[in-house]
Structure formats: C-alpha cells, structure tokens
C-alpha cells in the first residue's frame, strides 16, 4: 500500500531587507514519503527567498512537469519557476522555455558540485536561469528544525539568511553559482 504524504503546517514570517518584502505566509506543505527533511526545509527556504503574494508550492516531487514552487502572473503565465535538487539539462532547458525566471537550488554537498560541473557549460545560453547552492552543512542544520507545526522566522540581509524557530537559529549562506545575464 502506498504511503500518504505527511502534512506540515508552517507559519513563515519573512523579513527580506534586500527586497523590502515583509510578510507572513501560512503554508500547508505536503511532504512526500520519499522526501527528506533536508529537501522539505530547502523547499521552505526557497519559498522564503522568493516570497511574493502570488508564489505557491506545487505538487513538487510527485509530478515531473511542475516545479517545486512557482509564481504565475494574473494572466496565468509562469513568472518564476523554482526547482530543487539536481535537474537534468533537459529539465533545465524546458523550464527556461516555460518561465520568465528559473531558479534552481542544488544541495547535497559534493554531489551538487559534481552535477554543476557537468551541466554548467550547457546552461550559459539561458539568460533567465539562476543557480543558487545551499551547502550540506546548512541543509543538515535546517533539517533539525523540521517539525509538523512550525513557526519560522526568516530574516534576509545582504544575501545572508537567518532562520529561527523558537530558540533555535540557523544561519544559511546561499552561494550563487549562476546569475541571470
């Protein structure tokens, strides 16, 4: 019998001094049975880093033709496509053709670095692609914060990120591997 997704209730307060965005989002996040706590928390972090009133979590890991997070315009066009992990060159190409802005958040330490070495030359033609790495140490620390009912405070300033839950604080430093042209 197939396992069901685990539901996480997240109150995410974002204070992004870099973009002057200050808002609290109430999210219901379905964690797929094969999804790790690291991936779940990277997904929430990616949401915070791109927070917008029209940003939404998608079905994510359970569907191949959708990103993990997206932002659609009022006319239904894809403004922002956010993918996690190590997508293939084909998926990157298709994503860049579907959305105005594509952001990939690779994580997993050395595995992510090897993936980037393999695909980076084929991504130079995509002016709308951003690749932002999250270190293995950061994702491991974030995973320890995972809880089925979370009140997360995310502060972003000068590219540095502070994630806090109750008395626990994790500092994350996203590293831009590729910025848009």
Steps between C-alpha positions, in 0.01 A plus 500: 500500500629848411589733783325832529671835512567650843342841544703784653335822615746786465464859608780667307588859587734650243699818559700553182698820539661449157165508316304703760249217536339443841215253525373194684387199295291215636605194303372145493788293369459138397818301557516212253594164662830497308584860591767561765483765771790673321300531178188613685690776676681607181155528340380726781825700485463541122145625557629756750781614268249564220199595712228685312125523539449278192771242580362147554621156597411243232461122510879500460678168532194301395473663154756529222357796310472744791766674706506480879386862525361739244368847457244567231392834366135604513471386137629152592850536353786349699705785646722295734587128490686370808654153489692316771772244471692398191278528190619363167610727217174416324290609799700823531450576130126428516462711816686795345268483200187496720573774753630855502737421790631157605679441830663168585607428858746209492598349834686190614861610528746331267221337296357846419846630406554205261154559346582868442835418337314269264217739398638853538641533147166404347317765707694806383241577230217538753493864606199435725668224706630548854678220687537551876673232706413415860784324683464158654579639846221758459243244382591263784454782753168599342377139511536502878240779516237295312180455695141427393389836643762770446515872560801604297650847493726560200712815490691578180762773481793545261439150363538337842207315651407441863233237564360475850249274669439563869849519654679328210677708238664382178710730283495416130723648233362427153777505237412623151652267242325668207319830487277630226666698225 
